[in-house]
Amino acid sequence: TCCRTWCPTRRATFFRLAALLRMSILRPSNPEDPTDFESRFVHDVYDNIAPHFSATRYRMWPRVAAFLAEVPHGSIVADVGCGNGKNADCFQGNSRLAVIGSDRSEALIKVCQSRGIESMVCDNLQLPYRTCSFDVVVSIAVIHHMSTEDRRRTALKELLRILRPGGRLLVYAWALEQEKKFPSQEVLVPWHLQAKYVQKDGGSEELSRDEEDPVHLRYYHLFTAGELEGLVQSTESARILDSYYDKDNWAVVAEKF
C-alpha cells in the first residue's frame, strides 16, 4: 500500500490522472531537491518536445519586437532562454544588433544552430558571460520555470550581472491572472506531444493507432500582479522603467544601476 508521503506510486498515479484529464495540476507540496525537480519537469521535457515546441514558436511577440526596435544600433543583446531562436532569427542578416542566444535545452540550441543563429547551451543560474558585457538582456518566458523564489532571484541577478550599467533588461513570466484559470501559482502543465514528433531509437517514428500521444508535464510558477516587479527590486541592481501585462505574461523593463 502507499504511504501518505509523496511516494513514487502515488506520484505516477497522480500525473497519469492529470494527463488523462488534460489539465494542469498542483505541484507536490513536498518537492525534492529543486535542481532535480527542474531537471525532470523543465530541462528533460524541453529536450523531449523540442521539435514540436519549435514548430509552434515562429514569430516574435509585438511588444518584444517594439522593445528591440528601440535598442540603439550596434548593441549587443543576450537572449537568455532563447528556445528555438525565434527572436534572434529576426535579426539574421541584419547588422543593426548582435544577438547571442542561450538556452538550457541542448535540443533547442541544435534548432538555433541549424538556422545559423549564434547560440550556446548554458544555465541561466550561472551564465558563462563576463560581467557588464551586454547592452541589452531579454528573458522571455524563462524564470517561471525556476522552482523557488531564491532561484528566480538568482536568475534575475545573473541577467543583471552580465548587463552593463545603464543597459536595459526585459523579462516576461507567466501570469496567474491570465484567461486560463489555474488552481495554484505552482503547477505542472501538460504538453501533448504529437505522434510525428515522438523520438524512438534515436529518430522520429509514428505511434501506432492504439498508442496515445505522450504527455510531458512542465513546471511553472505563475506570477501575481506586482510580484515580478518586487523580485526585480529585491536584486537591488536595477530600477524599473515599465511593467505591463501582455499575452498572459507579466513583463518588466528595468535599467541597471
C-alpha positions as CSV (number, residue, x, y, z in Angstrom):
1,T,0.0,0.0,0.0
2,C,1.0,3.6,-0.5
3,C,2.1,5.7,2.5
4,R,0.8,9.3,3.0
5,T,4.1,10.8,1.7
6,W,4.7,11.7,-1.9
7,C,6.0,8.2,-2.9
8,P,6.7,7.1,-6.5
9,T,3.5,5.1,-6.8
10,R,1.3,8.0,-5.8
11,R,3.3,10.4,-8.0
12,A,2.9,8.2,-11.1
13,T,-0.9,7.7,-10.5
14,F,-1.4,11.4,-9.9
15,F,0.5,12.5,-13.0
16,R,-1.3,9.8,-15.2
17,L,-4.6,11.1,-13.9
18,A,-3.8,14.7,-14.8
19,A,-2.6,13.6,-18.3
20,L,-5.9,11.8,-18.9
21,L,-7.9,14.8,-17.8
22,R,-5.7,17.1,-19.9
23,M,-5.4,19.7,-17.2
24,S,-2.8,21.5,-15.2
25,I,-2.1,20.0,-11.7
26,L,-0.7,21.3,-8.5
27,R,3.0,20.9,-7.9
28,P,3.7,18.4,-5.0
29,S,3.7,20.2,-1.6
30,N,6.9,18.5,-0.6
31,P,9.1,18.5,-3.7
32,E,12.5,17.0,-4.0
33,D,15.7,19.0,-4.5
34,P,14.9,21.9,-6.8
35,T,17.8,21.0,-9.2
36,D,16.5,17.5,-9.7
37,F,12.9,18.8,-9.9
38,E,13.7,21.3,-12.6
39,S,15.8,18.7,-14.5
40,R,12.8,16.3,-14.6
41,F,10.0,18.8,-15.1
42,V,11.7,21.5,-17.2
43,H,15.0,20.6,-18.8
44,D,14.2,17.0,-19.8
45,V,10.8,18.0,-21.0
46,Y,12.1,20.6,-23.4
47,D,14.7,18.3,-24.8
48,N,12.0,15.7,-25.5
49,I,9.5,18.1,-27.0
50,A,11.9,20.5,-28.8
51,P,10.9,19.8,-32.5
52,H,7.2,20.1,-31.7
53,F,7.7,23.1,-29.4
54,S,9.8,24.8,-32.1
55,A,7.1,24.3,-34.7
56,T,4.7,26.3,-32.5
57,R,7.1,29.2,-32.0
58,Y,7.8,31.2,-35.2
59,R,7.0,34.9,-34.6
60,M,8.4,37.5,-32.2
61,W,5.7,38.9,-29.9
62,P,4.9,42.5,-31.0
63,R,5.8,44.2,-27.7
64,V,9.1,42.3,-27.6
65,A,9.8,43.5,-31.2
66,A,8.9,47.0,-30.2
67,F,11.3,46.9,-27.3
68,L,14.2,45.6,-29.5
69,A,13.3,48.2,-32.3
70,E,14.3,50.9,-29.8
71,V,17.6,49.4,-29.0
72,P,20.5,51.6,-30.4
73,H,22.3,50.4,-33.5
74,G,25.3,48.2,-32.8
75,S,24.1,47.0,-29.4
76,I,25.0,43.5,-28.1
77,V,21.9,41.6,-27.0
78,A,21.7,38.5,-24.8
79,D,18.6,36.4,-25.4
80,V,18.7,34.2,-22.3
81,G,16.4,31.2,-22.6
82,C,16.1,31.8,-26.4
83,G,14.3,28.5,-27.1
84,N,14.3,27.9,-30.9
85,G,15.8,31.3,-31.5
86,K,12.7,33.0,-32.9
87,N,13.8,36.4,-31.5
88,A,17.4,36.2,-32.7
89,D,16.2,34.8,-36.1
90,C,14.5,38.2,-36.8
91,F,17.9,39.8,-36.9
92,Q,19.7,37.3,-39.1
93,G,21.4,39.1,-41.9
94,N,20.7,42.4,-40.2
95,S,23.8,44.1,-38.8
96,R,21.8,46.6,-36.6
97,L,22.0,44.3,-33.5
98,A,24.3,41.5,-32.5
99,V,22.1,38.9,-30.7
100,I,23.6,35.9,-28.8
101,G,21.1,33.2,-27.7
102,S,21.5,30.7,-24.9
103,D,19.2,28.0,-23.5
104,R,19.4,25.2,-21.1
105,S,18.0,22.8,-23.7
106,E,20.6,21.2,-25.9
107,A,17.9,20.1,-28.3
108,L,16.5,23.7,-28.8
109,I,20.0,25.0,-29.2
110,K,20.5,22.5,-32.0
111,V,17.5,24.0,-33.7
112,C,19.0,27.5,-33.3
113,Q,22.3,26.4,-34.8
114,S,20.6,24.7,-37.7
115,R,19.3,28.2,-38.5
116,G,22.7,29.8,-38.3
117,I,21.9,31.6,-35.0
118,E,24.8,32.2,-32.7
119,S,23.8,30.4,-29.6
120,M,25.1,28.1,-26.8
121,V,23.9,25.7,-24.1
122,C,24.1,27.2,-20.6
123,D,22.2,27.7,-17.4
124,N,20.5,31.0,-16.5
125,L,21.6,30.4,-12.9
126,Q,25.3,30.5,-13.9
127,L,25.9,32.3,-17.2
128,P,29.3,32.0,-18.9
129,Y,29.5,35.6,-19.9
130,R,31.7,38.4,-18.5
131,T,30.2,40.9,-16.1
132,C,28.8,44.0,-17.8
133,S,29.3,42.6,-21.3
134,F,25.8,43.2,-22.8
135,D,23.9,46.3,-23.7
136,V,20.5,44.6,-23.5
137,V,19.3,41.4,-22.0
138,V,16.0,39.7,-22.7
139,S,14.4,36.8,-20.8
140,I,11.1,35.8,-22.4
141,A,9.1,33.2,-20.5
142,V,12.0,31.7,-18.6
143,I,12.2,32.5,-14.9
144,H,8.8,31.0,-14.2
145,H,10.5,27.6,-14.7
146,M,12.7,28.2,-11.6
147,S,11.0,26.3,-8.7
148,T,11.9,28.5,-5.7
149,E,11.9,32.2,-5.1
150,D,15.7,32.2,-4.3
151,R,16.4,30.5,-7.7
152,R,14.2,33.0,-9.5
153,R,16.0,35.9,-7.8
154,T,19.4,34.3,-8.6
155,A,18.4,34.0,-12.3
156,L,17.5,37.7,-12.3
157,K,20.8,38.7,-10.6
158,E,22.7,36.8,-13.3
159,L,20.8,38.6,-16.1
160,L,21.7,41.9,-14.4
161,R,25.3,40.9,-13.8
162,I,26.0,40.5,-17.5
163,L,24.2,43.7,-18.3
164,R,26.3,46.9,-18.4
165,P,25.3,49.9,-16.2
166,G,22.6,51.8,-17.9
167,G,21.7,48.7,-20.0
168,R,18.2,47.5,-20.2
169,L,16.5,44.2,-19.2
170,L,13.2,42.9,-20.5
171,V,11.7,40.0,-18.5
172,Y,8.4,38.1,-19.2
173,A,6.9,35.5,-17.0
174,W,3.5,33.6,-17.0
175,A,0.7,35.4,-15.1
176,L,-1.7,33.8,-12.7
177,E,-4.3,36.3,-13.9
178,Q,-4.3,35.0,-17.5
179,E,-7.6,34.0,-19.1
180,K,-7.0,30.3,-18.5
181,K,-7.6,29.7,-14.8
182,F,-5.0,27.7,-12.8
183,P,-5.6,26.1,-9.3
184,S,-2.4,27.4,-7.8
185,Q,0.7,29.5,-8.5
186,E,2.7,26.3,-8.6
187,V,1.5,24.0,-11.4
188,L,2.6,21.2,-13.8
189,V,1.2,22.0,-17.2
190,P,0.8,19.1,-19.8
191,W,2.3,19.2,-23.2
192,H,0.7,16.7,-25.5
193,L,3.4,15.6,-27.9
194,Q,2.1,14.9,-31.4
195,A,2.9,11.5,-32.8
196,K,5.0,12.8,-35.6
197,Y,7.4,14.3,-33.2
198,V,7.9,11.3,-30.9
199,Q,11.6,10.2,-30.8
200,K,12.2,6.4,-30.8
201,D,15.6,4.7,-31.0
202,G,17.3,7.9,-32.0
203,G,14.9,9.0,-34.7
204,S,11.3,10.0,-35.3
205,E,8.8,7.3,-35.5
206,E,5.0,7.4,-35.8
207,L,3.0,5.9,-32.9
208,S,0.7,3.0,-33.7
209,R,-3.0,3.8,-33.8
210,D,-3.7,2.3,-30.3
211,E,-1.0,4.4,-28.7
212,E,-1.8,7.7,-27.0
213,D,0.2,10.9,-27.6
214,P,2.8,11.1,-24.9
215,V,2.2,13.8,-22.3
216,H,5.1,15.7,-20.7
217,L,4.5,17.9,-17.6
218,R,6.2,21.3,-17.5
219,Y,6.6,23.1,-14.2
220,Y,5.5,26.8,-13.9
221,H,5.5,29.3,-11.1
222,L,2.7,31.7,-12.1
223,F,3.4,35.3,-11.1
224,T,0.8,37.5,-9.5
225,A,0.4,41.2,-10.2
226,G,3.3,43.1,-8.7
227,E,5.4,40.0,-7.9
228,L,7.8,40.3,-10.8
229,E,8.4,44.0,-10.1
230,G,9.1,43.1,-6.5
231,L,11.5,40.4,-7.4
232,V,13.5,42.7,-9.7
233,Q,13.6,45.3,-7.0
234,S,14.9,42.8,-4.5
235,T,18.0,42.3,-6.6
236,E,19.0,45.9,-5.6
237,S,20.7,46.2,-9.0
238,A,18.1,48.0,-11.2
239,R,15.3,50.4,-11.4
240,I,12.0,49.6,-13.1
241,L,11.2,51.7,-16.1
242,D,7.9,50.0,-17.1
243,S,5.7,47.0,-16.2
244,Y,2.7,45.6,-18.1
245,Y,0.5,42.6,-18.9
246,D,1.0,41.0,-22.3
247,K,0.0,37.7,-23.8
248,D,-0.8,36.0,-20.5
249,N,2.5,37.2,-19.1
250,W,3.7,39.9,-16.6
251,A,6.5,41.9,-18.1
252,V,9.1,44.3,-16.6
253,V,11.6,46.7,-18.3
254,A,14.4,47.6,-16.0
255,E,17.6,49.6,-16.2
256,K,20.8,48.5,-14.4
257,F,22.2,50.9,-11.9
